[in-house]
Amino acid sequence: MESSSTAHIVESLTRAIVEHRLQPGSKLAEQKLADHFGVSRTLVRQALFQLSQQRLIRMEPSRGAFVAAPSVEEAKQVFAVRRMLEMAMTRQFIQHVTPGKIKALRAHVAEELRAVQGDDVQGRNELLGDFHVRMAELMGNQVLAELLRDLISRCALITLMYQSPHAAAHSNEEHVAIVDALARKNGDEAVRLMDNHLANVMANLTFDKKRPTSDIATALA
């Protein structure tokens, strides 16, 4: 029962953030959340910890929890670094491609598609980001996988907040095309597709959404 209550709080706050109902930088007071959900502050604290692990909120010592406020400029810089890293990764992946690795990537993109079609906003975002980490893992390069995971998480909130369902579906289609090129061992095409894909993700983020609120009760109503 406690875990389901925690999950409900996490889901509700995630949707309020993703759907632009909570202002980045808003303070998430434990007691207000406990009163709103009718649960103990312990359960609220557990939910806030999970959200901090996902980088949707930040925890500040002696101050509490706040909705994360990543900047657009930070997202641009992260994507620039990712493009440099992932073009090199794609070239190297071609040199070690196997039918088993292609099968694993195809299974992943199929899972992405189910999340996109099912309107699972958080799930689709995680899976679309994990595609890139999965490539590094299949190469056996855990250092690169961890580096990419950190880079992706740094701009995860911006992607969650500003990527439309149409753009997410397009990202999945681009992943399919990348895997097809890898399967054919066409290195030049795979690198070009990866570079275009990351450029498109950044270009398709829409930053003119309506202004959210800082009031928890209003945002969660």
Residue pairs with C-beta under 8 A, 6 or more apart in sequence:
2 43
5 37
5 39
5 43
6 43
6 46
6 47
6 50
8 37
9 33
9 37
9 39
9 43
9 44
9 47
10 47
10 50
10 51
12 37
12 220
13 22
13 28
13 33
13 47
13 51
13 56
13 57
13 220
14 51
14 54
14 56
14 122
15 21
15 121
16 22
16 219
16 220
17 56
17 57
17 67
17 157
17 160
17 161
18 121
18 122
18 160
18 161
20 161
20 209
20 210
20 211
20 212
21 212
21 213
21 218
21 219
21 220
22 67
22 212
22 213
22 214
22 216
22 219
23 67
23 211
23 212
23 213
23 214
24 67
24 68
24 69
24 70
24 157
24 212
25 66
25 67
25 69
25 214
26 66
26 67
26 213
26 214
26 216
26 219
27 64
27 65
27 66
27 214
28 48
28 57
28 64
28 65
28 66
28 67
28 216
29 64
29 216
30 41
30 44
30 45
30 48
30 64
30 65
31 41
32 216
32 217
33 44
33 47
33 48
33 216
34 40
34 41
34 43
34 44
36 216
36 217
36 220
37 43
37 44
48 57
48 59
48 65
49 59
51 57
51 65
52 58
52 59
52 65
54 153
54 156
55 68
55 153
55 154
55 156
55 157
56 67
56 68
56 156
56 157
56 160
57 65
57 66
57 67
57 68
58 65
58 66
58 68
59 65
60 66
68 157
70 154
70 155
70 157
70 158
72 158
72 207
74 154
74 155
74 158
75 155
75 158
75 159
75 202
75 205
76 202
78 151
78 154
78 155
79 155
79 198
79 199
79 201
79 202
81 151
82 132
82 148
82 151
82 152
82 198
83 195
83 198
83 199
85 144
85 147
85 148
85 151
86 132
86 135
86 148
86 194
86 198
87 191
87 194
87 195
89 135
89 136
89 139
89 141
89 144
90 135
90 178
90 182
90 187
90 190
90 191
90 194
91 187
91 190
91 191
92 139
93 101
93 135
93 138
93 139
93 182
93 190
94 182
94 185
94 186
94 187
94 190
96 139
97 182
97 183
97 185
101 138
102 179
102 182
102 183
104 134
104 138
105 131
105 134
105 135
105 138
105 179
105 182
106 179
108 127
108 130
108 131
108 134
108 175
109 131
109 172
109 175
109 176
109 179
111 127
112 124
112 127
112 128
112 131
112 172
112 175
113 172
115 123
115 124
115 127
116 124
116 165
116 168
116 169
116 172
119 165
121 160
122 160
124 168
125 156
125 159
125 160
125 163
125 168
126 156
128 159
128 168
128 171
128 172
128 175
129 152
129 153
129 156
129 159
131 175
132 148
132 152
133 145
133 148
133 149
133 152
136 142
136 144
136 145
136 148
137 145
158 205
159 201
159 205
161 209
162 205
162 206
162 207
162 209
163 171
163 201
163 204
163 205
164 204
164 206
167 200
167 201
167 204
167 205
170 200
170 204
171 197
171 200
171 201
174 193
174 196
174 197
174 200
175 197
177 193
178 190
178 193
178 194
178 197
181 189
181 190
181 193
182 190
212 219
213 219
